[in-house]
Amino acid sequence: AVVSTQSTGFNLYKTGHLMIQDKASCLPAVALSPPRGAVVLDACSAPGNKTLHLAAVMENTGTVYAVERDRKRFNRLSENIKRLGGNKTIRPICADFLEISPEVEPYRSVSHILLDPSCSGSGMVTQKMLQKGANAARLSALAQLQRSLLQHAMKFPSATRIVYSTCSIYKEENECVVRDVLEGQSEWKIETALPGWKHRGDPSVFPAAEKCVRCSEEDDTNGFFLASFVRQVPAAERDADRDFLGGMKIQCVYPVKHLDMRYKFKYHYKYPYKFIKL
């Protein structure tokens, strides 16, 4: 629904039945699209609008770990989660995402990550009014942080999809960050995010940037950027996990429909009827 800025006075909003955010800010949860029962991590989650949207996409099943390092913003995040009824699914955590170890539970089981980090905010209407131009030093510092956060997200062993987004119009925080992170690894690739969206990333930065999403006033939104990453397991690692006997595979993987989809049934001649987490 399209509502006016005065709608914060509605009883529906006060009682937590209505959440308001820009159209572009709704895109990350849709692009990430975690299935029911997924384990999701929102790495920079305050004030929580995207976090709550993720819970709604999963129909209040599974778990969303909502990470926020700033105590004041964390308190606001927790209040919003409570007010909007997200307590069943969302677990707020006051911590620095860069200091969270991907190898320990519960984070080791995370399958989907949303990363909407601190940025220049240059796409926001209020920021456009205030800014006369980009501060090169500030953009460089922000881009360095954004690269570090995205690289850290790619270390979570069970993660299969990452969505990176900013409310910035500057390529230094958007296409350049995506390009630099992709060049430094081979396990993740960029996919076409929201293929029906008209405006795309700038291919002059790198050709695959056209797979990214750009939003602007032409779309009746704030300025916004989004990129979607999927994990691809290198062939060498896949082969290393296989056993052979006389040139024949002796290991098979079968989906089990009645189980949580994060698990599959794996038959192995050494460990028959073993359930493994993928």
C-alpha positions as CSV (number, residue, x, y, z in Angstrom):
1,A,0.0,0.0,0.0
2,V,1.1,3.6,-0.7
3,V,0.8,5.7,2.5
4,S,1.6,9.3,3.4
5,T,4.3,10.3,5.8
6,Q,1.6,11.2,8.3
7,S,0.5,7.5,8.5
8,T,2.8,7.0,11.5
9,G,-0.1,8.3,13.5
10,F,-2.3,5.4,12.4
11,N,-3.3,3.0,15.2
12,L,-2.2,0.1,12.9
13,Y,1.3,1.5,12.9
14,K,1.4,2.1,16.7
15,T,0.1,-1.4,17.4
16,G,2.7,-3.0,15.2
17,H,0.4,-4.1,12.4
18,L,1.9,-1.8,9.8
19,M,5.5,-1.2,8.8
20,I,6.5,1.6,6.4
21,Q,9.6,1.6,4.2
22,D,10.7,2.8,0.8
23,K,9.9,0.5,-2.1
24,A,13.6,0.0,-2.9
25,S,14.2,-1.1,0.7
26,C,11.7,-4.0,0.2
27,L,13.9,-5.5,-2.6
28,P,16.7,-7.1,-0.5
29,A,14.4,-9.5,1.3
30,V,12.7,-10.4,-2.0
31,A,16.0,-11.0,-3.7
32,L,17.4,-13.1,-0.9
33,S,14.1,-15.0,-0.7
34,P,14.9,-17.4,2.1
35,P,12.6,-20.5,2.2
36,R,10.4,-21.4,5.2
37,G,12.6,-22.7,8.0
38,A,15.8,-21.2,6.8
39,V,18.6,-19.8,9.1
40,V,19.2,-16.2,8.1
41,L,21.7,-13.6,9.3
42,D,21.0,-9.9,8.9
43,A,24.5,-8.6,9.4
44,C,23.8,-4.8,9.9
45,S,20.1,-5.0,10.9
46,A,19.0,-1.8,12.8
47,P,16.4,-0.4,12.7
48,G,15.0,-3.7,11.6
49,N,12.7,-3.1,8.7
50,K,14.5,-5.5,6.4
51,T,14.9,-7.9,9.2
52,L,11.2,-8.0,9.8
53,H,10.5,-8.3,6.1
54,L,12.8,-11.4,6.0
55,A,10.8,-13.0,8.8
56,A,7.6,-12.2,6.9
57,V,9.0,-13.8,3.7
58,M,9.7,-17.0,5.7
59,E,6.1,-16.8,7.2
60,N,7.6,-16.5,10.7
61,T,9.3,-19.8,10.5
62,G,13.1,-20.5,10.9
63,T,15.4,-18.1,12.5
64,V,16.7,-14.6,11.7
65,Y,19.8,-13.5,13.6
66,A,19.7,-9.7,13.6
67,V,23.2,-8.3,14.3
68,E,23.8,-4.7,15.3
69,R,26.9,-3.4,17.0
70,D,25.7,0.0,18.1
71,R,24.0,-0.2,21.5
72,K,21.6,2.6,20.9
73,R,20.6,1.3,17.5
74,F,20.4,-2.2,18.9
75,N,17.8,-1.0,21.5
76,R,15.7,0.5,18.8
77,L,16.0,-2.7,16.7
78,S,14.8,-4.7,19.7
79,E,11.9,-2.4,20.3
80,N,10.8,-2.6,16.7
81,I,11.0,-6.4,16.7
82,K,8.9,-6.6,19.8
83,R,6.4,-4.0,18.6
84,L,5.9,-5.7,15.2
85,G,5.7,-9.2,16.7
86,G,8.9,-10.6,15.3
87,N,10.0,-12.3,18.6
88,K,9.1,-15.8,17.4
89,T,11.6,-15.8,14.6
90,I,14.1,-12.9,15.1
91,R,17.0,-13.2,17.6
92,P,18.6,-9.7,18.1
93,I,22.3,-9.8,18.8
94,C,24.4,-6.8,19.9
95,A,27.8,-7.5,18.3
96,D,30.1,-6.4,15.5
97,F,29.5,-8.7,12.5
98,L,33.2,-8.7,11.7
99,E,33.9,-10.2,15.2
100,I,31.4,-13.1,14.8
101,S,33.1,-16.4,14.0
102,P,31.4,-18.2,11.0
103,E,32.7,-21.5,12.3
104,V,30.7,-21.6,15.6
105,E,27.1,-22.3,16.2
106,P,24.6,-21.0,15.7
107,Y,26.2,-19.0,12.9
108,R,27.8,-22.1,11.2
109,S,24.2,-23.1,10.2
110,V,23.4,-19.8,8.5
111,S,22.2,-20.4,4.9
112,H,21.2,-16.9,3.8
113,I,22.9,-13.6,4.6
114,L,21.6,-10.0,4.1
115,L,24.3,-7.3,4.2
116,D,23.0,-3.8,4.1
117,P,26.0,-2.0,5.6
118,S,26.7,1.6,6.6
119,C,27.0,3.8,3.5
120,S,27.0,7.4,2.5
121,G,23.2,7.4,2.3
122,S,23.5,9.4,-0.8
123,G,20.4,7.9,-2.3
124,M,18.1,9.1,0.4
125,V,16.1,12.2,-0.3
126,T,17.2,14.0,2.8
127,Q,20.8,13.3,2.1
128,K,20.5,14.6,-1.5
129,M,19.3,17.9,-0.1
130,L,22.3,18.2,2.2
131,Q,25.1,16.9,0.0
132,K,26.8,19.0,-2.5
133,G,29.3,16.4,-3.6
134,A,31.0,13.2,-2.6
135,N,33.8,13.3,0.0
136,A,36.5,11.1,-1.6
137,A,38.2,10.2,1.7
138,R,34.9,9.2,3.3
139,L,33.8,7.1,0.3
140,S,37.1,5.3,0.3
141,A,36.8,4.5,4.0
142,L,33.2,3.3,3.6
143,A,34.1,1.1,0.6
144,Q,36.9,-0.5,2.6
145,L,34.5,-1.4,5.4
146,Q,31.9,-2.6,2.9
147,R,34.5,-4.9,1.2
148,S,35.6,-6.3,4.6
149,L,32.0,-7.0,5.6
150,L,31.1,-8.7,2.3
151,Q,34.3,-10.8,2.4
152,H,33.5,-11.9,5.9
153,A,30.0,-12.9,4.9
154,M,31.4,-15.2,2.3
155,K,33.3,-17.2,5.0
156,F,30.1,-18.7,6.6
157,P,30.4,-22.3,5.6
158,S,26.7,-23.1,5.2
159,A,25.8,-19.9,3.4
160,T,24.5,-20.4,-0.1
161,R,23.2,-16.9,-0.9
162,I,24.2,-13.4,0.0
163,V,22.4,-10.1,-0.9
164,Y,24.4,-6.9,-0.6
165,S,22.6,-3.6,-0.7
166,T,23.2,0.1,-0.1
167,C,21.1,3.3,-0.2
168,S,24.0,4.9,-2.1
169,I,24.2,6.2,-5.6
170,Y,28.0,6.1,-5.8
171,K,29.7,3.3,-7.8
172,E,32.6,3.3,-5.2
173,E,30.2,1.7,-2.7
174,N,28.3,-0.4,-5.2
175,E,29.7,-1.9,-8.4
176,C,33.3,-1.2,-7.3
177,V,32.9,-3.1,-4.0
178,V,31.2,-6.1,-5.8
179,R,34.0,-6.2,-8.5
180,D,36.8,-6.1,-5.9
181,V,35.3,-8.8,-3.8
182,L,34.6,-11.1,-6.8
183,E,38.2,-10.7,-8.0
184,G,39.6,-11.9,-4.7
185,Q,37.9,-15.3,-4.6
186,S,36.4,-18.1,-6.8
187,E,33.8,-19.7,-4.5
188,W,31.1,-17.2,-5.1
189,K,29.6,-15.8,-8.2
190,I,27.2,-13.0,-8.9
191,E,23.7,-13.8,-10.2
192,T,21.1,-11.7,-12.0
193,A,19.1,-10.2,-9.2
194,L,15.4,-9.4,-9.8
195,P,15.5,-10.0,-13.6
196,G,12.3,-8.1,-14.1
197,W,13.8,-4.8,-12.8
198,K,14.5,-2.3,-15.5
199,H,17.5,-0.4,-14.2
200,R,20.7,-2.3,-13.8
201,G,24.3,-1.8,-12.6
202,D,27.0,0.0,-14.5
203,P,28.8,-2.4,-16.9
204,S,31.6,0.1,-17.4
205,V,32.9,-0.9,-14.0
206,F,32.8,-4.6,-14.9
207,P,30.6,-6.4,-17.4
208,A,28.7,-8.6,-14.9
209,A,27.5,-5.4,-13.1
210,E,24.4,-5.6,-15.3
211,K,23.3,-8.4,-13.1
212,C,23.0,-5.9,-10.2
213,V,20.0,-3.7,-9.5
214,R,19.9,0.1,-9.5
215,C,17.0,2.2,-8.2
216,S,16.4,5.9,-8.6
217,E,13.6,8.5,-8.7
218,E,12.7,7.1,-12.2
219,D,11.5,4.0,-10.3
220,D,9.6,6.2,-7.7
221,T,12.1,5.1,-5.1
222,N,15.2,6.5,-3.3
223,G,18.6,5.8,-4.8
224,F,19.5,2.2,-4.1
225,F,21.8,-0.6,-5.2
226,L,21.6,-4.4,-4.8
227,A,23.7,-7.4,-5.8
228,S,23.0,-11.1,-5.2
229,F,25.7,-13.7,-4.8
230,V,25.4,-17.5,-4.9
231,R,28.0,-20.0,-3.8
232,Q,29.5,-22.4,-6.3
233,V,31.5,-25.3,-5.0
234,P,34.8,-25.8,-6.9
235,A,35.0,-29.1,-8.8
236,A,38.2,-30.0,-7.0
237,E,36.4,-29.8,-3.6
238,R,33.4,-31.8,-4.9
239,D,35.7,-34.5,-6.1
240,A,37.6,-34.6,-2.9
241,D,34.4,-35.5,-1.0
242,R,33.8,-38.6,-3.2
243,D,35.0,-42.2,-2.6
244,F,35.5,-44.6,-5.5
245,L,35.7,-48.4,-5.7
246,G,36.8,-49.8,-9.0
247,G,36.0,-46.6,-10.7
248,M,32.4,-46.6,-9.4
249,K,30.8,-44.0,-7.1
250,I,29.8,-45.5,-3.8
251,Q,28.2,-42.4,-2.4
252,C,24.9,-40.9,-3.4
253,V,22.9,-37.9,-2.1
254,Y,19.1,-38.0,-2.0
255,P,16.7,-35.3,-0.9
256,V,14.4,-36.2,1.9
257,K,11.1,-34.3,1.6
258,H,9.9,-34.6,5.2
259,L,13.1,-33.2,6.6
260,D,14.2,-29.6,7.0
261,M,15.5,-28.7,3.6
262,R,18.9,-27.8,5.1
263,Y,19.5,-31.5,5.4
264,K,19.8,-34.3,2.9
265,F,20.1,-38.0,3.3
266,K,23.6,-39.3,2.4
267,Y,24.4,-42.9,1.9
268,H,28.1,-43.8,2.3
269,Y,29.5,-47.3,2.4
270,K,31.5,-46.4,5.6
271,Y,28.7,-44.5,7.3
272,P,25.3,-45.8,6.1
273,Y,22.1,-43.9,6.7
274,K,23.9,-40.7,7.9
275,F,22.2,-37.4,7.9
276,I,24.5,-34.5,7.0
277,K,24.0,-30.7,7.0
278,L,24.8,-29.2,3.7
